[in-house]
Amino acid sequence: MVLPGAVRALRVLLCALMAFVAIAVVGIALQYYPGSLLVQVLSLLPAAASAVHVFYLQPGRGVVRITLTVALSVYGVGAFVATVTERSAGGVIGVVLSTAMLVLLHQRSSRRWFAPRAPS
């Protein structure tokens, strides 16, 4: 089955999110972020959970679509809160990235691609 353009774009953005997670992990390790380690790790978990989904993108996996929607929503809300409270540029990037991925995830071609197939 051919990969729809929306799913291909979603895969690219998830890879970009994985790069942002790697940069954040290095920043936390070098102690560039304010706050306790627990808060830093908890704020990173939704992004990491979203990025890990890139390995599970396969046709017919409706559950992946649901879990990715939840993880991206939590990540988007967290990024928005970081933008409002801390005025961080990374929060703005997170909001834009998560919103774009949620829009791509709910395109008609993506929904059809993730829909479970009837056994043949």
C-alpha positions as CSV (number, residue, x, y, z in Angstrom):
1,M,0.0,0.0,0.0
2,V,1.2,3.4,-0.9
3,L,2.0,5.8,1.9
4,P,-0.4,8.8,1.8
5,G,1.2,12.3,1.8
6,A,-0.3,13.2,5.2
7,V,1.2,10.1,6.8
8,R,4.6,10.7,5.2
9,A,4.5,14.3,6.5
10,L,3.5,13.0,9.9
11,R,6.4,10.6,9.9
12,V,8.8,13.5,9.0
13,L,7.4,15.7,11.8
14,L,7.7,12.8,14.3
15,C,11.4,12.4,13.4
16,A,11.8,16.2,13.9
17,L,10.2,15.8,17.3
18,M,12.6,13.0,18.1
19,A,15.5,15.3,17.3
20,F,14.0,18.0,19.7
21,V,13.6,15.3,22.4
22,A,17.3,14.4,22.0
23,I,18.3,18.0,22.2
24,A,16.2,18.4,25.4
25,V,17.8,15.3,27.0
26,V,21.2,16.8,26.3
27,G,20.1,20.1,27.8
28,I,18.7,18.4,30.9
29,A,22.0,16.4,31.2
30,L,24.0,19.6,31.0
31,Q,21.6,21.4,33.5
32,Y,20.5,24.1,31.1
33,Y,16.9,24.0,32.1
34,P,15.5,25.5,35.3
35,G,13.5,23.6,37.8
36,S,13.9,20.2,39.5
37,L,14.9,17.1,37.6
38,L,11.5,15.5,38.2
39,V,9.7,18.5,36.5
40,Q,12.1,18.5,33.6
41,V,11.6,14.7,33.0
42,L,7.8,14.9,33.4
43,S,7.6,17.8,30.9
44,L,9.7,15.7,28.4
45,L,7.6,12.5,28.7
46,P,4.7,13.5,26.4
47,A,7.1,14.6,23.6
48,A,9.1,11.4,24.0
49,A,5.9,9.3,23.9
50,S,4.8,11.0,20.8
51,A,8.2,10.6,19.0
52,V,8.3,6.9,19.8
53,H,5.2,6.4,17.7
54,V,7.2,6.9,14.5
55,F,8.3,3.2,14.9
56,Y,4.7,2.0,15.1
57,L,3.2,3.7,12.1
58,Q,1.7,0.9,10.1
59,P,-1.5,0.6,8.1
60,G,-4.4,-0.8,10.0
61,R,-3.3,0.2,13.5
62,G,-6.1,2.3,14.8
63,V,-4.9,2.1,18.4
64,V,-1.7,3.8,17.4
65,R,-3.7,6.7,16.0
66,I,-5.6,7.0,19.3
67,T,-2.5,6.8,21.5
68,L,-0.7,9.3,19.3
69,T,-3.6,11.7,19.5
70,V,-3.6,11.5,23.3
71,A,0.2,11.9,23.6
72,L,0.3,14.9,21.1
73,S,-2.6,16.6,22.9
74,V,-0.9,16.3,26.2
75,Y,2.4,17.5,24.6
76,G,0.5,20.5,23.0
77,V,-1.1,21.5,26.2
78,G,2.2,21.3,28.1
79,A,4.0,23.3,25.4
80,F,1.2,25.9,25.5
81,V,1.5,26.2,29.3
82,A,5.3,26.5,28.9
83,T,4.8,29.3,26.4
84,V,2.4,31.2,28.6
85,T,4.2,30.8,31.9
86,E,7.9,30.8,30.8
87,R,7.6,32.7,27.5
88,S,9.8,30.1,25.9
89,A,10.5,29.9,22.2
90,G,10.6,26.1,22.5
91,G,7.1,26.2,23.8
92,V,5.9,28.0,20.7
93,I,7.7,25.5,18.5
94,G,6.1,22.7,20.5
95,V,2.6,24.2,20.0
96,V,3.0,24.6,16.3
97,L,4.6,21.2,15.8
98,S,1.9,19.3,17.9
99,T,-0.9,21.2,16.2
100,A,0.4,20.4,12.7
101,M,0.8,16.7,13.6
102,L,-2.7,16.6,15.0
103,V,-4.1,18.1,11.8
104,L,-2.2,15.6,9.7
105,L,-3.2,12.7,11.9
106,H,-6.9,13.5,11.4
107,Q,-6.8,14.0,7.6
108,R,-9.1,11.7,5.7
109,S,-6.2,9.8,4.1
110,S,-4.6,9.3,7.5
111,R,-7.8,8.0,9.1
112,R,-8.3,5.6,6.2
113,W,-4.7,4.4,6.4
114,F,-4.9,3.8,10.1
115,A,-8.4,2.1,9.9
116,P,-8.3,-1.6,10.8
117,R,-8.6,-3.9,7.8
118,A,-11.1,-6.7,7.6
119,P,-9.4,-10.2,7.5
120,S,-9.2,-11.6,4.0
